[in-house]
């Protein structure tokens, strides 16, 4: 499934701490923007923000729109490392969603993970209830 996930990266020429990523993945509901000023804020944000905040070292700020991320990083964190980590986390996150949905369709699990994730993404609820995969 990861072969269907596309990422494009642009570096901010004026601010070396900022990195912009666009993707074909749907990260939030249409018209919705999430903004986090610190890793601590990410940890109580949407499921995507929590996944990124927990796993990406050097990520200090995050803005999420339906198909784009604005990443603020520590200067000690190389851009390529940040982009690689963010890409890996998003691929793992969406693979887990896809895999759970396939299991649901096959009758192997009772709950549709996609419906749960959608609920948590739209309501910015903590991800802890989703960790029962």
C-alpha positions as a LaTeX table, in Angstrom:
\begin{tabular}{lrrr}
\hline
Residue & $x$ (\AA) & $y$ (\AA) & $z$ (\AA) \\
\hline
Unk1 & 0.00 & 0.00 & 0.00 \\
Unk2 & 2.87 & 2.41 & 0.67 \\
Unk3 & 3.60 & 2.55 & $-3.05$ \\
Unk4 & 0.35 & 4.52 & $-3.41$ \\
Unk5 & 1.42 & 7.15 & $-0.89$ \\
Unk6 & 3.11 & 10.15 & $-2.43$ \\
Unk7 & 5.03 & 12.94 & $-0.72$ \\
Unk8 & 6.50 & 16.13 & $-2.13$ \\
Unk9 & 8.85 & 18.26 & $-0.05$ \\
Unk10 & 9.73 & 21.94 & $-0.19$ \\
Unk11 & 12.21 & 23.72 & 2.05 \\
Unk12 & 11.61 & 27.29 & 3.20 \\
Unk13 & 14.38 & 29.47 & 1.77 \\
Unk14 & 13.81 & 32.20 & 4.36 \\
Unk15 & 13.40 & 30.04 & 7.46 \\
Unk16 & 15.68 & 26.99 & 7.62 \\
Unk17 & 13.60 & 25.43 & 10.40 \\
Unk18 & 10.49 & 25.05 & 8.22 \\
Unk19 & 9.71 & 22.16 & 5.87 \\
Unk20 & 6.56 & 21.80 & 3.75 \\
Unk21 & 5.20 & 18.44 & 2.66 \\
Unk22 & 2.23 & 17.69 & 0.42 \\
Unk23 & 0.71 & 14.26 & 0.01 \\
Unk24 & $-2.06$ & 12.39 & $-1.73$ \\
Unk25 & $-3.20$ & 11.17 & 1.71 \\
Unk26 & $-6.18$ & 12.77 & 3.39 \\
Unk27 & $-4.83$ & 14.02 & 6.70 \\
Unk28 & $-7.82$ & 16.01 & 8.02 \\
Unk29 & $-11.39$ & 16.71 & 7.04 \\
Unk30 & $-11.85$ & 19.12 & 4.13 \\
Unk31 & $-11.39$ & 22.71 & 5.21 \\
Unk32 & $-9.93$ & 21.74 & 8.58 \\
Unk33 & $-6.56$ & 23.04 & 9.79 \\
Unk34 & $-4.80$ & 21.77 & 12.90 \\
Unk35 & $-1.98$ & 23.80 & 14.42 \\
Unk36 & 0.37 & 22.61 & 17.17 \\
Unk37 & 3.08 & 24.80 & 18.66 \\
Unk38 & 4.92 & 22.07 & 20.56 \\
Unk39 & 5.32 & 18.30 & 20.83 \\
Unk40 & 3.22 & 18.45 & 24.01 \\
Unk41 & 0.31 & 19.98 & 22.08 \\
Unk42 & 0.66 & 17.29 & 19.40 \\
Unk43 & 0.27 & 14.59 & 22.05 \\
Unk44 & $-3.26$ & 15.77 & 22.86 \\
Unk45 & $-4.21$ & 16.55 & 19.27 \\
Unk46 & $-5.63$ & 14.41 & 16.49 \\
Unk47 & $-4.51$ & 10.84 & 15.90 \\
Unk48 & $-2.16$ & 11.93 & 13.10 \\
Unk49 & $-0.65$ & 14.70 & 15.25 \\
Unk50 & $-0.14$ & 12.28 & 18.13 \\
Unk51 & 1.56 & 9.72 & 15.90 \\
Unk52 & 3.92 & 12.36 & 14.52 \\
Unk53 & 4.55 & 14.01 & 17.89 \\
Unk54 & 5.37 & 10.71 & 19.54 \\
Unk55 & 7.64 & 9.30 & 16.87 \\
Unk56 & 9.41 & 12.13 & 15.05 \\
Unk57 & 12.48 & 13.42 & 16.86 \\
Unk58 & 13.18 & 17.10 & 16.28 \\
Unk59 & 9.64 & 18.02 & 15.26 \\
Unk60 & 8.76 & 21.20 & 17.18 \\
Unk61 & 5.76 & 22.69 & 15.34 \\
Unk62 & 3.12 & 21.15 & 13.13 \\
Unk63 & 0.28 & 22.39 & 10.96 \\
Unk64 & $-1.92$ & 19.82 & 9.24 \\
Unk65 & $-4.37$ & 20.55 & 6.42 \\
Unk66 & $-6.23$ & 17.99 & 4.30 \\
Unk67 & $-3.25$ & 17.22 & 2.04 \\
Unk68 & $-0.30$ & 19.12 & 3.49 \\
Unk69 & 1.97 & 19.41 & 6.51 \\
Unk70 & 4.01 & 22.36 & 7.67 \\
Unk71 & 6.81 & 21.10 & 9.88 \\
Unk72 & 8.92 & 23.17 & 12.24 \\
Unk73 & 12.14 & 21.44 & 13.23 \\
Unk74 & 15.13 & 21.83 & 15.50 \\
Unk75 & 18.14 & 23.11 & 13.57 \\
Unk76 & 20.05 & 20.06 & 14.83 \\
Unk77 & 17.60 & 17.80 & 13.00 \\
Unk78 & 18.49 & 17.38 & 9.32 \\
Unk79 & 15.69 & 18.05 & 6.86 \\
Unk80 & 16.12 & 14.69 & 5.16 \\
Unk81 & 15.87 & 12.86 & 8.51 \\
Unk82 & 12.72 & 14.77 & 9.46 \\
Unk83 & 11.09 & 14.06 & 6.09 \\
Unk84 & 12.06 & 10.39 & 6.24 \\
Unk85 & 10.63 & 10.02 & 9.75 \\
Unk86 & 7.39 & 11.85 & 8.93 \\
Unk87 & 6.92 & 9.79 & 5.76 \\
Unk88 & 7.54 & 6.54 & 7.66 \\
Unk89 & 5.11 & 7.44 & 10.45 \\
Unk90 & 2.36 & 8.39 & 7.99 \\
Unk91 & 2.90 & 5.21 & 5.97 \\
Unk92 & 2.73 & 3.08 & 9.13 \\
Unk93 & $-0.31$ & 4.95 & 10.40 \\
Unk94 & $-2.30$ & 4.62 & 7.19 \\
Unk95 & $-1.16$ & 1.03 & 6.64 \\
Unk96 & $-2.57$ & 0.18 & 10.09 \\
Unk97 & $-5.86$ & 1.84 & 9.16 \\
Unk98 & $-6.00$ & $-0.04$ & 5.84 \\
Unk99 & $-5.05$ & $-3.36$ & 7.42 \\
Unk100 & $-7.69$ & $-3.01$ & 10.15 \\
Unk101 & $-10.35$ & $-2.18$ & 7.56 \\
Unk102 & $-9.44$ & $-5.28$ & 5.55 \\
Unk103 & $-9.74$ & $-7.42$ & 8.69 \\
Unk104 & $-13.14$ & $-5.83$ & 9.39 \\
Unk105 & $-14.36$ & $-6.65$ & 5.87 \\
Unk106 & $-13.22$ & $-10.26$ & 6.34 \\
Unk107 & $-15.07$ & $-10.50$ & 9.67 \\
Unk108 & $-11.88$ & $-10.95$ & 11.69 \\
Unk109 & $-12.55$ & $-7.92$ & 13.94 \\
Unk110 & $-15.78$ & $-6.39$ & 15.24 \\
Unk111 & $-15.01$ & $-2.69$ & 14.79 \\
Unk112 & $-14.10$ & $-0.73$ & 11.69 \\
Unk113 & $-10.82$ & 1.04 & 12.48 \\
Unk114 & $-11.47$ & 3.57 & 9.73 \\
Unk115 & $-14.69$ & 4.73 & 11.37 \\
Unk116 & $-12.90$ & 5.03 & 14.72 \\
Unk117 & $-9.96$ & 6.93 & 13.25 \\
Unk118 & $-12.29$ & 9.22 & 11.32 \\
Unk119 & $-14.14$ & 10.00 & 14.53 \\
Unk120 & $-10.91$ & 10.77 & 16.39 \\
Unk121 & $-9.45$ & 12.81 & 13.53 \\
Unk122 & $-12.55$ & 14.95 & 13.26 \\
Unk123 & $-12.97$ & 15.41 & 17.00 \\
Unk124 & $-9.26$ & 15.75 & 17.89 \\
Unk125 & $-9.56$ & 13.06 & 20.54 \\
Unk126 & $-6.52$ & 11.34 & 22.07 \\
Unk127 & $-5.35$ & 8.24 & 20.24 \\
Unk128 & $-5.09$ & 5.98 & 23.33 \\
Unk129 & $-8.42$ & 4.20 & 22.69 \\
Unk130 & $-7.15$ & 3.25 & 19.22 \\
Unk131 & $-4.15$ & 1.33 & 20.50 \\
Unk132 & $-6.10$ & $-1.91$ & 20.89 \\
Unk133 & $-5.27$ & $-3.24$ & 17.41 \\
\hline
\end{tabular}
